[in-house]
Amino acid sequence: MHDNPVLVWLVYYVRSKGADAMRMTVGIVVFPDFEILDVFGPVEMLGMHPEAFELRMVAETRGTVSSAQGPRCVADDGFDGDTHYDVILVPGGQGTRREVDNASMLRWLERRCGEARYVTSVCTGAALLARAGVLDGRHATTNKMNFDWVVSQGPDVHWKYDARWVEDGNTFTSSGVSAGMDMTLAFMARVLGEQSADDAALWAEYSWHRDADVDPFADAWRTR
């Protein structure tokens, strides 16, 4: 271990600052008609390492928010709160069609994503980031079924069709629904190390699709 400078620094930092200093607060944005697996797939993976991530639901207004599938979740924070988020996660879902015109949502994303260490999205959540200008000049991907619509929300984004997820600097965007879990594991591998991501996938009994450049559903939607 002592031959690895990163591990040496990590041990020193934890000992000097305490384990809580290493935890990242993840702000998971929810809105009416969010896609339930877009949220709870990544939450399941991140939640495998509670020592590393504090997970908080955030919505325009605190309280219950209904998913596109019906079940509701409770937003811990509202847009008027002062919680600092190290990571922003934006899901997709039917509600994104409405939220791209929600000025409050777009202002919040622009400000909070600018403050965060990492910004992530699942499925059509990329449309919200694009509309807020967060993805301008970056490479990104999204759900292939709604690809053209999402692209129209961000003409200054370098959209990549054939990708399960795309990592560009501190942004991670993924294709549709289940791809959010693959993207989240890749994010975890970057910030916690490959072994931590492998452990999370094993504990969840999930078969991690590890190749970011291969989306097995891209061709299926291309021919429709």
C-alpha positions as CSV (number, residue, x, y, z in Angstrom):
1,M,0.0,0.0,0.0
2,H,2.8,2.4,0.9
3,D,4.1,2.2,-2.7
4,N,0.9,3.8,-4.0
5,P,1.0,7.6,-3.5
6,V,-2.8,7.9,-4.0
7,L,-3.5,5.4,-1.2
8,V,-0.9,7.0,1.1
9,W,-2.6,10.4,0.6
10,L,-6.0,8.8,1.2
11,V,-5.0,7.2,4.4
12,Y,-3.4,10.5,5.6
13,Y,-6.5,12.5,4.6
14,V,-8.9,10.2,6.4
15,R,-6.8,10.1,9.5
16,S,-6.4,13.9,9.6
17,K,-9.9,15.0,8.6
18,G,-12.1,12.1,9.7
19,A,-14.0,9.7,7.5
20,D,-17.0,12.0,7.2
21,A,-14.8,14.5,5.2
22,M,-14.6,11.9,2.4
23,R,-18.3,11.5,1.9
24,M,-19.9,13.2,-1.1
25,T,-23.4,14.6,-0.9
26,V,-25.4,13.5,-4.0
27,G,-28.4,15.7,-4.9
28,I,-30.8,13.5,-6.9
29,V,-33.2,15.7,-8.7
30,V,-36.8,14.5,-8.9
31,F,-39.9,16.1,-10.5
32,P,-43.4,14.9,-11.4
33,D,-43.3,11.9,-13.8
34,F,-39.6,11.1,-13.3
35,E,-38.6,7.6,-14.5
36,I,-38.4,5.4,-11.4
37,L,-35.4,3.2,-12.5
38,D,-33.5,6.3,-13.6
39,V,-33.5,7.3,-10.0
40,F,-33.4,4.1,-8.0
41,G,-31.1,2.1,-10.2
42,P,-28.2,4.6,-9.5
43,V,-29.4,5.0,-5.9
44,E,-29.1,1.2,-5.3
45,M,-25.5,1.3,-6.6
46,L,-24.4,4.4,-4.7
47,G,-26.2,3.2,-1.6
48,M,-23.9,0.2,-1.5
49,H,-21.2,2.6,-0.2
50,P,-22.9,4.7,2.5
51,E,-19.5,5.6,3.8
52,A,-18.8,7.4,0.6
53,F,-22.1,8.9,-0.4
54,E,-24.9,10.8,1.3
55,L,-28.0,10.5,-0.9
56,R,-30.6,13.3,-0.8
57,M,-33.6,13.8,-3.0
58,V,-34.2,17.4,-4.1
59,A,-37.2,18.8,-5.9
60,E,-38.6,22.3,-6.7
61,T,-40.6,22.0,-3.5
62,R,-39.9,19.6,-0.6
63,G,-42.4,16.8,-0.1
64,T,-43.8,13.9,-2.1
65,V,-43.1,13.6,-5.8
66,S,-44.9,11.1,-8.0
67,S,-42.9,9.0,-10.6
68,A,-44.1,8.2,-14.1
69,Q,-44.9,4.7,-12.8
70,G,-47.0,5.9,-9.9
71,P,-45.0,5.3,-6.7
72,R,-43.9,8.4,-4.9
73,C,-40.7,9.5,-3.2
74,V,-40.1,12.2,-0.7
75,A,-37.8,15.1,-1.5
76,D,-35.5,16.0,1.4
77,D,-34.6,19.4,0.0
78,G,-36.3,22.1,-2.1
79,F,-34.7,24.4,-4.6
80,D,-34.7,27.1,-2.0
81,G,-32.5,25.0,0.4
82,D,-28.8,25.7,1.1
83,T,-27.5,22.1,1.0
84,H,-24.2,21.8,-0.9
85,Y,-24.1,18.9,-3.4
86,D,-20.9,17.4,-4.5
87,V,-22.7,15.4,-7.2
88,I,-25.8,16.2,-9.1
89,L,-27.9,13.3,-10.6
90,V,-30.7,14.2,-13.1
91,P,-33.0,11.4,-14.2
92,G,-35.2,11.3,-17.2
93,G,-38.9,10.4,-17.6
94,Q,-42.0,11.8,-19.1
95,G,-41.8,14.8,-16.9
96,T,-38.7,16.1,-18.7
97,R,-40.9,17.3,-21.6
98,R,-42.5,19.7,-19.2
99,E,-39.4,20.5,-17.1
100,V,-37.4,21.8,-20.1
101,D,-39.6,24.9,-19.9
102,N,-39.5,25.2,-16.2
103,A,-37.4,28.3,-15.6
104,S,-37.0,27.5,-11.9
105,M,-35.5,24.0,-12.7
106,L,-33.1,25.4,-15.3
107,R,-31.8,28.2,-13.1
108,W,-31.3,25.7,-10.2
109,L,-29.4,23.3,-12.5
110,E,-27.2,26.0,-14.0
111,R,-26.2,27.3,-10.6
112,R,-25.9,24.0,-8.7
113,C,-24.1,22.1,-11.5
114,G,-21.6,24.9,-11.6
115,E,-20.9,24.4,-7.9
116,A,-20.8,20.6,-8.0
117,R,-17.7,18.4,-8.4
118,Y,-19.5,16.0,-10.7
119,V,-22.7,16.2,-12.8
120,T,-24.5,13.1,-14.0
121,S,-27.7,12.3,-15.9
122,V,-29.7,9.3,-16.9
123,C,-31.8,9.0,-20.1
124,T,-33.6,12.2,-21.1
125,G,-32.3,13.9,-18.0
126,A,-29.6,15.1,-20.4
127,A,-32.2,17.3,-22.0
128,L,-32.6,19.3,-18.8
129,L,-28.8,19.7,-18.5
130,A,-28.6,20.7,-22.1
131,R,-31.4,23.2,-21.9
132,A,-29.7,24.7,-18.8
133,G,-26.5,25.1,-20.8
134,V,-24.6,22.7,-18.5
135,L,-23.5,20.5,-21.4
136,D,-22.5,23.2,-23.9
137,G,-19.2,22.2,-25.6
138,R,-19.2,18.8,-24.0
139,H,-19.7,15.3,-25.3
140,A,-22.9,13.6,-24.1
141,T,-25.4,10.9,-24.8
142,T,-29.0,10.1,-23.9
143,N,-31.9,7.7,-24.5
144,K,-32.0,6.6,-28.1
145,M,-35.8,6.4,-28.4
146,N,-35.9,10.1,-27.7
147,F,-32.5,11.0,-29.1
148,D,-33.7,13.6,-31.7
149,W,-35.8,15.5,-29.2
150,V,-33.0,15.6,-26.6
151,V,-30.5,16.8,-29.2
152,S,-32.9,19.6,-30.1
153,Q,-32.6,20.9,-26.5
154,G,-28.8,21.4,-26.8
155,P,-27.5,22.4,-30.2
156,D,-24.1,23.3,-28.7
157,V,-23.6,19.8,-27.2
158,H,-21.5,17.1,-29.0
159,W,-24.1,14.3,-28.9
160,K,-22.9,10.7,-29.3
161,Y,-25.5,8.2,-30.5
162,D,-23.5,5.0,-30.2
163,A,-22.7,5.1,-26.5
164,R,-23.9,3.4,-23.3
165,W,-22.6,6.4,-21.4
166,V,-20.2,9.3,-22.0
167,E,-17.7,10.7,-19.6
168,D,-16.4,14.2,-20.4
169,G,-14.4,15.9,-17.7
170,N,-16.7,16.0,-14.6
171,T,-19.9,15.1,-16.5
172,F,-21.3,11.6,-17.0
173,T,-24.4,11.1,-19.2
174,S,-26.0,7.8,-20.0
175,S,-28.4,6.2,-22.4
176,G,-31.8,5.0,-21.5
177,V,-33.1,3.8,-18.1
178,S,-31.0,0.8,-17.1
179,A,-27.9,2.4,-18.6
180,G,-27.9,4.7,-15.6
181,M,-26.6,1.8,-13.4
182,D,-23.7,1.2,-15.8
183,M,-22.9,4.9,-15.8
184,T,-23.1,5.1,-12.0
185,L,-20.7,2.1,-11.6
186,A,-18.3,3.8,-14.0
187,F,-18.6,7.0,-11.9
188,M,-17.9,5.0,-8.8
189,A,-14.9,3.4,-10.4
190,R,-13.5,6.8,-11.1
191,V,-14.0,8.4,-7.7
192,L,-13.7,5.3,-5.4
193,G,-11.7,2.9,-7.5
194,E,-12.5,-0.1,-9.7
195,Q,-12.8,-2.5,-6.8
196,S,-15.5,-0.5,-5.1
197,A,-17.6,-0.5,-8.3
198,D,-17.0,-4.2,-8.7
199,D,-18.1,-4.8,-5.1
200,A,-21.3,-2.7,-5.6
201,A,-22.2,-4.7,-8.7
202,L,-21.5,-8.0,-7.0
203,W,-23.6,-7.0,-3.9
204,A,-26.4,-6.0,-6.1
205,E,-26.0,-9.2,-8.3
206,Y,-25.9,-6.9,-11.3
207,S,-24.1,-7.7,-14.6
208,W,-22.2,-4.5,-15.3
209,H,-22.0,-3.5,-18.9
210,R,-18.5,-2.1,-18.9
211,D,-18.0,-0.8,-22.4
212,A,-19.1,2.8,-22.6
213,D,-18.9,2.8,-26.4
214,V,-21.3,-0.1,-27.0
215,D,-25.0,0.5,-26.5
216,P,-26.8,-2.7,-27.4
217,F,-30.0,-0.8,-27.9
218,A,-28.7,1.8,-30.3
219,D,-29.2,-0.3,-33.5
220,A,-32.6,-1.4,-32.3
221,W,-33.9,2.2,-32.2
222,R,-31.9,3.2,-35.3
223,T,-34.1,0.9,-37.4
224,R,-37.4,2.0,-36.0
